[in-house]
């Protein structure tokens, strides 16, 4: 993945649409992949219990953030 908007970043962003964090895992960013997956899974699970129904927007925001993060990733920036 050479730069922002490259084919690899597009594939990673599409992976994140289905499973949050999968795109970061494809890019080799294990820490970010675990963070996005765990936060989204916990928020979605808590909202499914109907006790903490207000958690789904937080999960949705992290899900969207994971997609954007994968699409804009530039390994040479850091």
Buried (B, 14 or more C-beta within 10 A) or exposed (E): BEEEEBEBBBBBBBBBBEBBBBBBBBBEBEEBBEBBBEBBBBBBEBBEEEEBEEBBEBBBEBBBBBBEBBBEBEEEEE
